[in-house]
Amino acid sequence: MASDPLYINDRITIAGWELTEQFVLAGGPGGQNVNKVSTSVQLFFNIQNSPALNERVKINAVKLAGRRMSKEGVLMIEASRFRSQDRNREDARERLKELILEAAKPPPPPRKKTKPTKGSVERRLKAKSGRSDVKKMRGRPSGE
């Protein structure tokens, strides 16, 4: 199944040769099956050298990957949530798909600068003068 292409969206499809899977022993529940069968899946994907992703998506994916990213630009996703190898394989591929979809989202629109309303400026200045009066009353009384 690692040789199957991973369909992300209309524009992005990762070829099967770009994905590498490795199966390792998983801990946790599962009885003797855990000690005998390599059910945990490590999915490797070289983000930096992938022809399927454009530069913006690569940069965003590297930021989202965090510690799962190696110095060489290879992303490793480890899936050991399920007891069967096939379900863990699907889980790892689904998590890679979610990460790339998140990285491919368009950037947020730029912030539009706004001015405070006239009323809010007046309320702020009135509150400031009110606080000033309160602080003046805290001082020693004058000798009048």
C-alpha positions in Angstrom: 0.0 0.0 0.0 3.0 2.3 0.4 3.3 2.1 -3.4 -0.2 3.5 -3.8 -0.3 7.3 -4.4 -1.7 9.4 -1.6 -4.5 11.7 -2.9 -4.5 14.9 -0.8 -6.8 17.3 -2.9 -7.4 18.3 -6.5 -3.9 19.8 -6.8 -1.7 17.6 -4.6 -1.1 13.9 -5.0 1.9 12.3 -3.4 3.4 9.5 -5.5 3.9 6.1 -3.9 7.7 6.1 -4.4 7.9 9.2 -2.2 6.5 7.4 0.9 8.5 4.8 2.9 7.0 2.6 5.5 8.7 0.7 8.2 7.0 -1.7 10.7 8.2 -2.0 14.3 7.0 -3.7 17.4 4.4 -1.7 19.3 3.9 -1.6 23.0 0.6 -1.4 24.9 -2.4 -3.7 24.9 -2.7 -6.7 22.5 -1.5 -9.7 24.5 1.1 -11.9 22.9 0.3 -10.4 19.5 2.3 -7.3 20.5 5.4 -9.4 21.1 5.2 -11.3 17.8 3.8 -9.0 15.1 5.2 -5.6 14.1 2.0 -3.6 14.1 3.3 -0.1 14.6 4.0 1.9 11.4 6.6 4.5 10.8 5.8 6.5 7.7 8.6 8.6 6.2 8.1 11.4 3.7 10.8 13.7 2.4 9.1 17.1 2.4 12.2 19.1 1.2 12.7 17.1 -2.0 9.1 16.3 -2.9 8.0 17.4 -6.4 4.3 17.2 -5.4 4.5 20.2 -3.0 5.2 23.8 -3.9 7.5 26.0 -1.8 4.8 27.7 0.3 3.3 24.3 1.3 6.8 22.9 2.1 7.6 25.8 4.4 4.3 25.6 6.2 4.5 21.8 6.5 8.0 22.0 8.1 6.6 24.5 10.7 3.6 22.2 11.5 5.8 19.1 11.7 7.9 20.4 14.5 9.9 17.7 16.2 8.7 15.0 13.8 11.0 16.5 11.2 14.6 15.4 10.8 17.5 17.7 9.8 17.5 16.3 6.3 13.9 17.4 5.8 12.3 13.9 6.3 9.0 13.8 8.1 8.3 10.7 10.3 4.8 9.8 11.4 4.5 7.0 13.9 1.1 5.2 14.2 0.5 2.6 16.8 -3.0 3.5 17.9 -4.6 0.3 16.6 -3.8 -3.4 17.0 -3.7 -4.2 13.3 -0.9 -3.2 10.9 -3.4 -2.2 8.1 -5.3 0.2 10.3 -2.1 1.8 11.6 -0.9 2.2 8.0 -4.2 4.0 7.1 -3.9 6.1 10.3 -0.4 7.2 9.4 -1.4 8.1 5.8 -4.4 10.0 7.1 -2.4 12.0 9.5 0.1 12.9 6.7 -2.8 14.0 4.6 -4.2 16.2 7.4 -0.8 17.8 7.9 -0.4 18.6 4.3 -4.0 19.9 4.0 -3.3 22.2 6.9 -0.1 23.4 5.3 -1.8 24.0 2.0 -4.5 26.3 3.4 -4.3 29.9 2.0 -2.8 32.5 4.2 -5.3 34.6 6.2 -6.3 37.9 4.7 -4.3 41.0 5.7 -5.6 42.9 8.7 -7.4 46.1 7.8 -6.4 49.1 10.0 -9.3 50.8 11.7 -9.6 54.0 13.7 -11.4 54.1 17.1 -14.8 55.7 17.0 -15.3 59.2 18.3 -17.5 57.9 21.1 -14.9 55.4 22.3 -12.2 58.0 22.4 -14.4 60.3 24.4 -15.3 57.5 26.9 -11.6 56.6 27.3 -10.6 60.2 28.0 -13.5 60.7 30.4 -12.5 57.5 32.3 -8.9 58.7 32.4 -9.9 62.0 33.9 -12.1 60.2 36.4 -9.2 58.0 37.5 -7.1 61.1 37.8 -9.6 62.7 40.1 -9.8 59.6 42.3 -6.0 59.6 42.7 -5.9 63.3 43.5 -8.4 62.6 46.3 -6.1 60.0 47.8 -3.5 62.7 48.7 -3.1 64.7 51.9 -5.9 67.2 52.4 -4.8 70.8 51.7 -4.7 73.2 54.6 -7.6 75.4 53.5 
